[in-house]
Amino acid sequence: MQGNGEDRANDAVLPAAARGTGFASPFDRAQWFDLLTAHGFAGEGREDASGSAGETAAWLPLRRERAGHYSGLANWYSFAIRPLYTGEDERPAALADLFRRLRRRAARLTLYPVPDAEQGGVAAALRSAGWWVNAAPKGDRHWLDLGGMDHEGWWDSRPGALRNTVKRKAKKGVVAIELRTEFDAGAWAAYERIYAASWKPEEGDPALLRAFAEAESARGTFRMGLARIAGDPVAAQFWTVEDDTAFIHKLAHVEDSLKASPGTLLSAVLFRHVIEVDGVRRVDFGTGNDGYKRDWMNRHEPLWQIEAFNPARIAAWGPALKAFARSALGRE
């Protein structure tokens, strides 16, 4: 559904300076949403919903799914989808205005993954704008909050088995570590070969990931580690660093190299670098509840799926009934 002229006037291109609450993320920037759009992740079309209150503006990049159904412009590489703002003073009111405007043309809205710190405010703004809202935890996020710890303090807090593994394997000298802060085509090709030989499923969109890595290198946020055994690349990790936070985007290792623990040694080197050299205070391991993340991180929280339904649209009633029934059954 296209909406009327007034609706169109209230949507605009996401400003590069807009950001979410808390700390900046590569998934808050206009360039990330432009990249998703260019690589075919905008469904039937991208729309940046907007609203305002006073000097504050709220923005939410969306894609049209079908028949009045909108969802957050995200994919499997995204750590989060959240409202973005210019201005500080009236963010809840600006977000409620955004959702009121969106109701003029939307029957449904689905947002995932919404960070735990954001979901309450998003759900409240939707309800105040007249939507029916169903919010439920759907995924997991592990992250490291260093607080006042330096690298050694953090490392001493890690499980003994992990620290012993790093000490023993590093002492053997089998694994050579290479750390890069700029994109290199040869190193990236090695990463792609490692990924293809790893336990990981087929890469979702390797062209998008490479374009993202190249863009982050141009911004100076790119960090990449390669581990080699006898000169052959056997493990690789792609991170970025900004606003006191390191983001772990991709990691992979060749299965038959496990005895040498190249991935573990590579992680240890990268953690040391981002903490001691880059001076980060947080490390974000993204989405997923893989058990090994607990060895490195000290915080865990849910990621939320928010489903909203416009009661003024009959087309929303059936999906709303199913969503609320599903949640009710899940709580029993």
C-alpha angles and dihedrals in degrees: 000000000000103000127216130293093269090055091051092050090057093057119076141164112284110258114238089230096057116111141172128248117285121013128358120261135189086240092063097062129100089232092063093053091045088053092051090049093049091051095052103262097122096091109210091347143327122256127178104210114209142185138170146204120188109316093341124095127191125205133188121182109221141174127215111239105179141308098004096322115132130183137185114277098248140116139191092292092057117102092196149350115215141149116279126211146198110203129021114227106076107024098140091051093046091050092049088051090052091054093046090054092046091055089067090074108012130083096182139016128194123188125185139192097024115172117243092243092055105041098079093053093044093049092047092050091049092051092048088053091055103261126137105237133203114182122180137162109255108161144018139246126198120195142163122239107192094189104177096339124119121209095276093048091051093046091051088055093057123098114282092234091059094047092048092049092052092047095049098043094044091051091057091061094214095126122064117201125211120189123196131188095185131057114261122187094215093050091047091051088053089052090052091051091049092049091050090053095045134091090259123113118250111298111264099223114350093180092056092046092051092047089051091050092049091049092049090050090054089053092050094243098106120118123173133173129197125190119202134191115199088345096306118118109240105161136027138179132190118205136163129206129208141138094012091307134106116207119204105211108167138004133172141161136192110259099228091055094065096106090065092049094222094165092053093048090047092052091050091054093047093048090051092049097049092045100042102029105026094034097222121174096197137038118199117204093190126220126345138066101240110162096231091064090072090064091062104031135061102197133063130178139161126262114221137223112210118197118188128187129197108228090201090067117073088203088068097054099077096047090045092053091051093047095050092044090051091052092047092052091047091057095052 
